[in-house]
């Protein structure tokens, strides 16, 4: 092994940064052997120099710019999160000839195509395995082992917090508020859970996965997004009765003529589907390729140690490139993919109504659905009191535009008191 070490700098020393530092320290000899050259952490950029740190003080600096332009550093591990100043620091690092590994999902979703293109043009690596799914290997298999396949469909549980909440609602009968409070108490959810509960986090992750899977830029705003705030314990109960579980899924598939349709929303998923059994804080991604068939990756999608594991895996890949004298393996994204609107989606639907408990109610509702080519496949009914009843339907596959138009008609019927909820169904 050569005596000249690969010199590494970290940007950020939070949960993931500390995990990466500890892994590099504890497994240094094994990591160096796998790379073929010794490694050395030489600088750690931080934003708050007043905090106590579990590393030698002389490694730390609040001058982040000096870290990314340091001529002695070979690889930057960007573990800060957010857009600013991370994006400018990564760009400066690349222009200074440094390979970059990042765990920053928001940055890669919003700026990834441009930064990967820059890295490729400079013959450098920009790896981002840890940006999606924490320690689950997703990006590298899609870039390499599965790259020869056309992706026919990708579905994933991409947020551990919401998966934990829905698991508790399903298994304990909790309402959303109670399950969220439990997730916050256990440290799975932030005090402000908006990024998770309103599905911004999985929206970013799906944009990244879709970009890799379909070899073009998928911007986050092109991904339809709905969170879980509208899911009730009654919806969970009816899902079980009908043979489904409710999961917050990210789904992307071709939509014809070079377009894709990408969406994140609660979904009725058949209990027999592999993703339906992924519970608690676990994440999973299921991919159908035209040659490989169905494959699934699953594991803990968040946390310092699993995410650090993915970061160090990318670092080893970069180190091997440096040892071999290669020119980098950043794979550029070619152009922005045209996104199909959610109104074009063809799927089945669940809908739950509170209705007047009197004759001809079913007939009026069925006619309203029929006017927009929506067929009914299954139904559950119960009486609530002397005046009201509850009806839950599963539809046949139909076009979302027609389904929503039918809901508009149904909402105006005198026999319908309220549309309590509706959820898309995967078959």
N, C-alpha and C positions, 0 to 999 in steps of 0.2 A: 504494500500500500504506500502510495506516495506520501512524502512528509508535508506537502503543501495542502493545508486544510481548506475546505469549502467554508467560507465565512458568511454567517447568517445574521440578519438583523430582524427584529420583531417590531411591528408597529401595533401597540396596544398590549396591555397586560391585565386584561380582565379574566373572566372565567376560562375562555378559550386560550388566551395568551399564556396564562399560568399553566394550563393543561399541556400546551405544546412545549413550554419550557421544561416542565417536569419530565415529559416523555423523552425529550432530547437528552436531558441529563441522566435519567435512569437507564435508558436503552442506547446510550451513545455508542458503545462498542458494537452492538449488533447493527445499528443503523449505518455506522461507518463501513462495516463489512459488506452490507448489502449495496452500498453506493460504490465502494472501491476506493474511498478517500475519507480521511478524517473530517469531522465537522466541528465547527466552533461558533458559538453564539458570541458576537462581538458588541452588539448594541441593541438596546431596547428603547424605542420611542414611546413616551407617555404624555398625557395631557395634564395630569395632576401630580406634580412632583412631591406634594405634601403627604401622599399616602405611603403607608408602610408597605414594603415589597419583600417577597420571599426570594430574593436573588441578590447577588453582590451589588452594592450601590453604584459602583463605578460603571456598570453597564447602562444605567438609565440616563436619559436626556429628555428634556421637554422641547428641544430643538428638532422637530420632526423633519424639517427640510434637510438638515445636515445628515440625517440617517440615510435618506434615499439618494443623496449625491455622493456619499462616502465612497471613494474609489477602491477601498479595500474590501467592500461588501459585494458578495456575489449574488445572494438571494435575499429578497424581502418577503417576509410573511406578514401580510396585512390582515390584522385581526381586530380592527377598531370598530367596524360596523358603520352604517350610515353612509351618506354621500359625501359630505364635506367634513374634513379635508381629504378623505380617503381617495377620491377620484383624482384630485390633482397630484397627490403623493404617488399614486400608482403610475400615473402618466409620466411624472418626473423620473421615477425609478426606471421605467422602461427606456426613456430617452437617455438615461445615464448608463444604459447597457446592462441592467440587472434583470434577472428572472424574477417573477412574482408568483406567489401563492396567496390566494385570498379565500376567506370564509364568508364574504360579504354578499348575501343574497340580494339585498336591495340594490346595491351598486351593480352587480352583474346583470340583474334584470333590466335596469335602466340604462346602463352605460357599457354593458359587457360586449356587445357587438363591436362597438368602436374600439374598445381597449384590446380585445382579442385581435382585431385587424391590425392595430398598431404593433402589437407584440409580434405577429406573424411577419409584418413588413420589416421588422428589425432583426428577425431570426432568433427570437427569444421565446421562452415559455411563459404562459400565463395560465395557471391551473386553478380550478375553482370547485373541486370535488366537494369540499365541505360546505359550499353555499347551499346545497340541496340535500336534505336527508341526513345531515350530521355525519355519523360514521358509516352510513350505508353506501357501498360502492354503486354509484349510478352513472355518473358522468363518464368515467373511463370505459366501462363496458359499452355504453352507447356510442362513444367515439371510436371504439376499436372493435371489440368482439362482435357487436351487433351492427356495425356500420354497413355491412353488405346487405342488410335487410331493408325493405320498405316497411316503415311502421304503419300498421293498419289501425292501431288504437293504443293509447297509453292512458292508464288510470292510476291515480295514486292517493293514498292518505298522506298528506304532506304537512300536517300540523299535529304535533303530539298533544297540545293543550286541548284542542277541540275534540280530538279522538278520546282523550281521557274523560271529558265532560259527557260526551255521548255514550261512552261505556258505562259511566256511573248512572246516567239516566236509564239506560237499558237494563242494567243488572240490579239496581237498587230501587228503581221507580222514582228517583229524585226528579225534581223539576230543574230547569236550567239554572236558576238563581242559586239553588243549593249546591248543585254540582260545580258551578263556577267558583263559589266560595271555598269549597273543598280543594279545588285545583290551586287556588291562590294560597290557601293555608299550607299546602304541600310544596309550594314553590314552583309549580308547573305553569302558573299563569301570573302575569304581571298585575300590579295594582290597577293599571289601566289596560284592560284586556282587548282593546280595540283591534290591534293588529291580528290577533288570533280569532276572536269571536266574529269579527266582521270580515275575516278571510283575506286581509291584505297580505299576510305572510305567505299562505299557499298560492296566492295570485302571483307573487314575485317568483316563487319556486317553479310554478308551472310554466311561466314565461321562459325561464332558463331551460327547463327540460324540453319544452316544445322547440326552442331554437336549436338545440343539439339534435333532437330527433328528426327535425324536418329541414335542417341545414339552411336556415335563414333566420333573420331577426324577427322574433315575436315580442313586441313591446307589451309591458304589463297592462297598459290601457286597452289593448286588444283582447284581453282575457276577460270574459264575462265573470262577474263576481257577486256572490250572495253568501252571507254568513249564516250562523245558526241561531240567531236571536229569536226567530219565529218558530223554532221546534218546541213542541210541548210534550209532556209525558203521555198524553193521549195519542199523539202521532206515533210515538215509540211503541205504545201498546198495540195499536192497530197494525203497525209494520210487522211485529212479531206474529200477530194473528194471521196475517196474509202471507207469511213466509219470507219476510225481509228483515234486514237491519238498516238503520239509518246511519250513513257515514257522510262526512264532509269530504267530497272527492274533487280532485283536479282531473279533468278529462280533456284530451286533445285527440283529434282524428282528422283525416283528410276530408275536405268538403268539396272536392271536384275542382278542375281547372286551376290547379296550382294553389288552391286555398286550403286553409285549415280552420277548424272551429275549436276554440279553446274556452273552457268554462270551469269555474269553481263554484260549487253549490252543494247543499245537502241532497242526498240521493237515497232512494230506496234501492238496496242492493240485495239480490237473492242470498239467502243464508248459505247456499252451497258455493258461492263464489269465494275464491281464496282470500280476497280482501275483507270479506265479511267477518272473518275470525281474527282480524288484527285489532287488538284492543289496547286500552290504557294509553300510555304515552308512546307506543310504538308507531312507526311510520312504515309504509310499504308502497312500492310501485310495481304495477303489473303491466307488462308490455306484450302486445301481440305483433309478431313480425311475420312477413310473408313466407319466410323459409324456416326460421327457428321455431315458429309457433308461439305458445304462451310461456313467458318466463316471469318470475317475480323476485323482487329483492325486498328484504324486510329487516328491521332492526330499530334500535333507539335513534330517533331522528334529531335529538337535541342533547344538550349537556356538554360540559367542558371536555370530558375525556373522550367521548365518541367523536366529537367534532375535531378535537386535537388529533385523533387517530387519522382522520381523513387528511388533515393538513400535512401531517408528517409523511403520509403515503405520497402525496403530491411532491413534497420536498425530496423524497428519495428518487422519484421520477426525474425531477430537475437535476439532482446530483448526478444521476447516471448520464444524462445528456452532457453535463459539464465534463465528466470523466472521459466520455467517448469523443468529445470534441465535436459534437453535433451542433446543428443550427437551430435547435428549439423545435417544439412540437405543438405550438399554439395553432389550432385549426380555425381559420377565419370563417366568419359567417358571411355568406354571399347574399346581400340584398335583404330587403324586408319582405316577409311573407304577407300576402293578402289574407285578411281575416274575415271569415264568414260571420254574419250577425247571428245572434242567438235565435232570432225569429225563424231561421231556416232549419233549426234543429229538428230531427225526427226521432222521437222517443215516446215512451209511454208515460203516463202521469197518474199520481194519486191526488185526490181532492176530497176534502171533508167539509160538509155543509151542515148547518143547523137550519131545519125547515119546519114549516107548519105541519102538525100531525093531523092530516086530513086526506081524503081521497084525491087521486089524480096528480099527486105531487111528483111521483116518479115519472109519469108520462110527460109532464111539462119539462122536467129537467132533461130527460132523454131526448126530447124533440129539440131542445136548445143545443145540446151537444151534436145531434145529427145534422143540424143546419150547417155546421162547420166541419163535417166529415170526421167527427170524433166518435169512435165506437166504444162502448162500455164492455169491459172484460170481466169484472168482478165487483161485488158490492157487499158491504156490511151495514146493517141498520140496527138502531135501538131507539126506544122511546125514552125521552128525558123527563117529561111530565105530561099533564093532560093536554097541553097545547103544542109541545115541541118534540121534534125527533132529530136524530143525528143520522146522516147517511155518509158513508165513505165509499168512493168509487176507485177502481183501477181502470184506466182506459187502455184501449189498444194503441199501438204505435201510430202517431199522427204528427202533423207539423205544428210546431209551437205557436206560430202565428194564428193558426186556426183554433188551437186549444185556448189561447188567451181571448180570442174573439168570442168563443163559446162561454167563457167565464163572464165576459161582459154582459152577455144576454142573461145568463143565469142570475147574476147579481141583481138584475132588474125585475126578476120574477116576484110576484106577490107572495108566492108560496115559500120563498127562500128568505130566511131571516139574516143569514150571514154566510160568507165563505170563510171558514175558520183557517184553512191552510191548504196549500197544494205543493207537491214535491215531485220532481222528476224521478223516473224509474228506469234503472238499467236492467235489461233482461239477460 
